[in-house]
């Protein structure tokens, strides 16, 4: 009797092609199935009997996992795993993998590009020129980079890369992260301050935090109240880190002079959203991760990670490694 070929399911993917993933799966001897799931029920139906799944936006909840007892690994296209119930996966011995470093240079480049655009008033100046205006009033005052404090909230891989690039441009750079005590200096040379001090000193705050319970709506009305009037905000991490309604109020009051956002609490951003009425707000469609190089690396490594788990090979990026039981850890 012929042995059934092992199978991995991509629950959802809007990349246009999964040729890279298919090549990796075939190299490992796995069948690849591409589904188009948006609900728990659709994930369950598509992934029955699968050894591993790779997901982009589809929910992988406790209910989903309860119906997929043969599942060994879950992979996510990207860094964040907030669409996966980590506790439920760990309880069932399912390894959850991400690709935390595929877009480090790309997201930090995007954050810097957004920051420079805001600090030179480019969104408002562009819109003024299109109306036939050469008035500088909407962007005054502008300051030299060397006279500005660039604050990095979250000093992981992307945050530190952003800090490094900001220092090279001449900014005074400060950062905060729970891994470092105030007064420390990171290995890459960023001066660490307490969160409240960072908000109080910043001319521009660049957010680089994961979306977890402790960081959801971390930047709220109280946080904006601690900032100096005229501060600028860049968010390329997760929309839920900043409370949207609080940002709108801060923009209306003038506490926030300008904002650049690549991520939103609701994606895609509705065309009726109040953020769209601000000329000093620069928007991009969750595109900070993208370059041709990062795109190919993400697809290849996301598939390699989950298949390495299935094959019992060492895997660097298992998000829930600490919560897996000893017998589950033997295979990774």
N, C-alpha and C positions, 0 to 999 in steps of 0.2 A: 504494500500500500504506500503510495507516494506521500511524503510528509508535507503538511500544509505550510506554505511559505509564510514567514512572519510578516507582520503588517504594521505600518505607521500611518496615521491619519493626520492630515493638515485640516483642522476644523474650519478655518477661514483664512483667506489671504487675498489682499487686493493689489498684489504686486504685478499682476498681468501675466506672469510666468513662474512656474516652479521647476524649471529645468535644472537649476543648480541643486535644489533639494532632491530631485529625482535622481540625479547623477550620484549624489552621496548615498541615497538609499539603495540604489542598485549595486554600488560598490560594496556595501555591507551585506547585500543579499536579501534586502527587504522589499516588499511590495509597498508602493506609495499610493495613497488614495487622497485626492483633493475633494473636500466637501465645502459647503457654503452655509455654515451654521451661524445663527444669530441668537438662538435660545438654548436653554438647558436640554429641552427635549430633542432638539436637532443634534446637539453634540452627542447625546446618548445613542440616538439612532445611528449616527454615522460611525461612531467609534467602538461599537460592540465588538469584542474580541481582539481589539488592537493592542499591541505591545506598548505603543507609545503614541502620544498625540503632540502636535505642534500647533499652537494657537496664536492668533493675532489679537482679536477683540472678543471672541466668543467666551462666555462664562464657563468656568470649570469649578462648579460648586460642590458642596457636600452631597447634594442629590445626584449630581452627575457622577461623582466618584463611587457612590454606592451602587450604581448600575454598571460600573466598569471594573469588575473585580480582577480582570487579567492585566490591568494597566500597570506598567512598570515605571514609566517616566512621562513627565509633562515638560514640554519646552515652550518658551515664549519668545516670539520675535521681539527682541528689545531688552530693556533693562528692568522696567517695572513689572511686577507680578501681582498687581492688585486685582486682576481678574481671576486669580486662582485662589481657592481656599487652602491656604498652606497648612492649617491645622488638620483639616480633613485628609489632605494628601499624606502628611506625616503619619497620622494615625493608621493609614492603610499601607505604609511602607513605600509610597510612591515618591520618587525623587522629582523635584521641580527645578528645572534648569533655566537660566537666562543667559544673555550675552552682554555683560555689564560694560565691556570695554570696546565694543566694536565701533562706537560713534564718539569716542572721547574727543578726538580732534575736531570732528565735524560739529558737534553740539557746542563745544567751546568757541569754535570759529563763529558760529551763528550768534552766540551770546555776545561776543565782542562786536560783531557787525551791528547787532541791534543797539548795543550800548553806544557805539560811536555815532550811529544815526541820531540817537536821542540827544547826546551831548553836544552835537552840532546843529540840533534843531531841524534835521533834514525832513521829517514828515510834514511839519507845518510849512517849511520853506518851499517844498515841492508843490504843495497844494496852493500856496500863495502865487507862485509863478504861473501855475495853470489858470489862475483867475486874473492874471495880468498885474499882480502886485509885487513890489520889491520891498515891502515894509518889513523891517526886522523886529518890530514891536512884539509880535506873537512869540518870538523865541528868546527875547532878552530876559535875564542876562545869560550869556554864554561865557564859559570859562575854559582856560587852557587845561589840557589833560593833567599837566604837572601841578596844577593848582586844585585838583579835584581828588576826592577820596572815593575809590572804587571798592565797594564792600561785597564780599562773596559769602553768601549764606549757604553753607554746606560745602565741606572741603573734601569730598570724595575725588574720584579720578577726574570727573568733568570740572568740578569746582576748582581744583588745583590747576588744571590746565588753563582754565579761564583766568585765574589769578596770575599765573606765569605770563600769559600773553598781555594782560593789563599792565603788569610791571614793566614789560619790555616797551610799552608805549609811553611810559613815563608817569603813570598814575601812582599815587600813594595807595597801596592795596592793604586792606585788612580783611580778616575772615573770622567766621565762627563755626564751630562744629562740636558736637558733644564728645568727640574722641579726644579733644584737646582742651587743656585748661587755659583760662585767660592768662595772657602774659607769655605763653609758649610761642615758639616759631616752628612752623611745619617743616618737614624735610626739604620741601621745595622753596622755603624762604618766606612764607606768608605769616605776617604778624597776627596772632590770634587774640581776639577780644571777646568779652561776654556779649550775648545776643543783644541786650538792651543798649550797650555801648556801641555796638555795630550800627544799630538803627539810628542812634542819635548822631553819629559822626558822618554817616554816608551822604555823599552827593548822588551816588547811584548804587542801588542794591541789585545784585544779580543772584537769582534763586537757583540753587542746585541741590534739591532735597528729594528723597523718595517720598511717595505718598503712602503714609502709614497713619495709624490712629493718632499718633503724637504730633504729626505734621499737618493733618487736615485743618484747613482754615487757620494755620499758624499766623499768617499775615491777615489780620482782621482790623477792625476799627481801633482796638487798643494798640496794636502794633503801629498802625499809621500815625496814631497820636504821639508816639515816641519819636517819630522821624522829624527832621528839620523841614520847614516849609520849602517847597520847590524841589524836593527829592525826585529822582527818576527811578523807575522800576523795570527790570528785565526778568521775564520768566520763561525759561526754556526747559523746565523740569516736568511738573505736573500741574494742571489747572487747579486741582483741589487744594493745593498748598496755600493759595490765596483766595480769600472770600471775595467773589466777584462784586457783590453789592457794596462791600466796604471799599473796594477799589474805585467804583463809580462815585461814591460819596467823597473819597479823597481827591479824585480828579475835579469834581465840582467845587470843592472847597479851596483848591489850590495847594493843599498839602503835597499832592503828587503833581508835579509839573508836566510829566510825560511818562508814558509807559510803552514798552515793547513786549508783546506776548506772542509766543509760539504755541502755547497750550491753553486750554480753556476747560472750565467745569462742564460745559456742554459742547461736544464736538460732533459735527461741524458747528461753527458759531452761527446762530440764526441771523438772517439778514435784518431782523428787527431789533437786534440786541442793542442796549444802550451804549455799549462801548464804541459802536460805530459812529456815534455823533461827535466824538472828540477828534479834532484834527491832530492833536499832539499824541495820539495813540497809533503805534505802528504794529501791524498784525501780520502773522504768517501762519500757514495751515498745518501746524505740527510737522514742520519740515526740517527742523534743526538737525535731525539725525542723518539727513540724506546727503550723500555724494555717491557717485558710481562705485567708488571703492568700498565705502561703508555698506552699501546696499548688498553687494556681492558677499562681503565678509559676514554680514548678519545672516544671510540665508544659509550659507555653507556651515557656519559654526553652530547655528541653532539646531540644525539637523544632526550634525556630528555629535553634539553633546548628548542628546537623548539616546542616540544609537550606541554611544559609548557606554551609557548606563545599562542598556539592554544587553550589551556584550560583556559586561563586567570589567570594562577598562577604566582607568583612572579618569575622573572628570573634575575639572577645577571649579566650575561654576554651578554648584548645587546649592540653591538658596536655602533649603530646609535641612541641610546636612546635620546641623546640631540637634535637630528634633527627631531624626530617624533613629530607629532602634538599632542596636549593635548588629543584629542579624541582617538588617537591611543595608547597613554600611559596608558589609563584607563585599558587596558587588560593585561599590563605587569607591 
